[in-house]
Amino acid sequence: MNNSKISLVVFGATGSVGTSVLDICEKFPDVFSVYALVAQKNEEKLVALGRKFGAKVLCLTAPNNGKFSCDGFVTLTGQKA
């Protein structure tokens, strides 16, 4: 049996569905790992979730000031990111 984790990219991470997905990841950390998180513009919550779940990549599709960067993560912006 393969013991590797399922690596996820969670779109809408700061919304209700994304939060539900992350709740499942939290309950089953031996099964799921979070590779990347995507949100529209809630930078503060996205960064907090990234730190909590150990994500490598964070993406804001519509950042408030048009820019987004955060130490410790690969950061992407825009809908084509």
C-alpha positions as CSV (number, residue, x, y, z in Angstrom):
1,M,0.0,0.0,0.0
2,N,1.3,3.5,-0.9
3,N,1.7,5.6,2.3
4,S,2.2,9.0,0.6
5,K,-0.1,11.8,1.4
6,I,-2.6,13.4,-1.0
7,S,-1.3,16.9,-1.9
8,L,-4.0,19.5,-2.4
9,V,-4.5,22.9,-4.0
10,V,-7.5,24.5,-2.3
11,F,-9.3,27.1,-4.4
12,G,-11.5,29.5,-2.5
13,A,-9.5,28.7,0.6
14,T,-11.0,31.6,2.7
15,G,-14.6,30.9,1.8
16,S,-17.0,28.4,3.2
17,V,-16.3,25.4,0.9
18,G,-12.5,26.0,1.2
19,T,-12.7,26.2,4.9
20,S,-14.6,22.9,5.0
21,V,-11.9,21.2,2.9
22,L,-9.3,22.5,5.2
23,D,-11.2,21.2,8.2
24,I,-11.0,17.8,6.7
25,C,-7.3,18.2,6.1
26,E,-6.8,19.2,9.7
27,K,-8.7,16.1,10.9
28,F,-6.7,13.8,8.7
29,P,-3.1,15.2,8.6
30,D,-1.7,11.7,7.8
31,V,-3.8,11.6,4.6
32,F,-3.7,15.1,3.2
33,S,-1.1,17.8,2.8
34,V,-1.8,21.3,1.6
35,Y,0.5,22.4,-1.2
36,A,-1.2,25.7,-2.3
37,L,-4.0,27.9,-1.3
38,V,-6.0,30.3,-3.6
39,A,-8.3,33.1,-2.6
40,Q,-9.8,36.2,-4.2
41,K,-8.5,39.0,-2.0
42,N,-8.5,38.1,1.7
43,E,-4.7,38.3,2.1
44,E,-4.6,38.2,5.9
45,K,-6.7,35.0,6.2
46,L,-4.9,33.4,3.3
47,V,-1.5,34.0,4.9
48,A,-2.7,32.7,8.3
49,L,-4.1,29.5,6.6
50,G,-0.8,29.1,4.7
51,R,1.1,29.2,7.9
52,K,-1.3,26.9,9.7
53,F,-1.3,24.2,7.0
54,G,2.3,24.6,5.8
55,A,1.4,25.5,2.2
56,K,4.2,26.3,-0.2
57,V,2.3,28.5,-2.6
58,L,-0.3,31.3,-2.0
59,C,-2.3,33.0,-4.7
60,L,-4.6,36.0,-4.6
61,T,-6.6,36.4,-7.8
62,A,-7.7,40.0,-7.1
63,P,-5.4,41.5,-4.4
64,N,-6.6,44.8,-3.0
65,N,-3.6,46.8,-4.2
66,G,-2.7,44.7,-7.2
67,K,0.3,43.2,-5.4
68,F,0.9,40.4,-3.1
69,S,4.1,39.0,-1.5
70,C,4.8,37.2,1.8
71,D,8.0,35.8,3.1
72,G,8.2,32.0,3.3
73,F,5.8,31.4,0.4
74,V,5.8,31.5,-3.4
75,T,3.2,34.1,-4.1
76,L,1.1,34.5,-7.2
77,T,-1.4,37.1,-8.3
78,G,-4.1,37.4,-11.0
79,Q,-6.6,35.1,-12.5
80,K,-4.0,33.6,-14.9
81,A,-1.6,32.8,-12.0
